Amino acid sequence: MKISVSILSLLLFFSMCKEKEVKAYSGYHLPRKNMIALLTDIVLAEGNEKVLHKYGYNTKVLLDSSYQFIYKKQNIKNWQMDSSFKYYANHPTEFQVLMDEVIENLNRLEN
């Protein structure tokens, strides 16, 4: 359930970005496989943050450090993530297929 809320939030965010054409930095975006792994990790981190927040933990610092850990693990920079999100926001069909695979990854981890 928590995973679904995070995924729906991401989808809503990207659908709102489509109103105006947003350009990626110099046409750069992460390859599909890397973006799927990255989004899977991000959804897990955000789900973890929601659970800890529910129990009264200050999760702002935890979420920031989780993102930094994910970026380091995936060997990417903040601007690469931003550029990739902008690219996929402008390609909603491609993004939908990508998110379907993220959901499959999360389901596999759950089982």
N, C-alpha and C positions, 0 to 999 in steps of 0.2 A: 504494500500500500504506500509506504513512504517513498519507495523507489518510483512508483507511478507519479506521485506528486512532483518529485524532482524532475522527472522527464517531461511532464506536462508543463512545468515552469520553463524549462529550456525551449520547448516547442513554441510556447506563447511568446517568449522573448524573441525568437527568430522570426516568427510571423509578423511581429510588430516592426522589426527592422526592415522588412521587405517594402514598406511604404515608400521609402526613398532608396535609391540605388547607393549602396555602400561599397566602396572600393577596397579591396585588400591591398596591403602594402606591396607595391610592385608586382602584383599578380601572384604573390607567394601564398601558398596554403599547404598545410600538412597533407600528406598522402592519406587516402581513405583508411588504410589499415592502421596507421598511427593515430588518426583522429578517433577511430573506434576505441582503441585502447585508452586513449586520453579521456574520452568522455565516460567510459566505463569507470575509470578511477575517480573522476570528478563526481559522478553520481553517487558512488560509494562514500566518498568523503563528505558530501553534503548530507547524505542520509545519516551518517555517523554524527554529524554536527547537530542535526535535528533531534536525535535521540538524547544526546548529552545535554542539549539546551532544555529539553523537557524535564530533566532531572536537576536543573538549576546550575549547571556549569557555565562559566563564562567561555563561550565557544568562539568568539571573534578571533582570538589569537590562535586557537587550535585550527580553525578553518584556514587562516592565512598560512600557517606553517604546513598544513596539509597540501595546499596548492603549491607552495614552494617545493615540497618534497616530490609531488607528482611531476612538476616541471623538470626537476633534476633527474628523476627516474626516467622520464621520457626523453631527456636530453633536448629540451626546447627552452626558448626564452619567452617572456611575457608577450612581446610583440608578435611572435609566431602564433601564439594562441589567439591573440586578438585578430590578426589577419585571417587566420583560418575560420574563426567564427564569422567574420564579415563575408568571406567567400561563400561559406555554406548557407548563410542567411540569404544570399542572392541566388542560390540554387536549391530551392525548397524540395524539389523532387529527389535530388541527390541526398539532401540532408535527411529526408524521411527514410530512405533506404538505409542510410548510415545509422540512424536512431533505432531502426528495427533490429539491426545487428547488435547494437549496444544492449537492447532489451534481451536479446537471446543470450548474450554474455552474462548478464545479470541473472537471468533465469538459471543458467548452468551453474553459476556460483551458489545460488540459493539451494539447489538440489544436491 
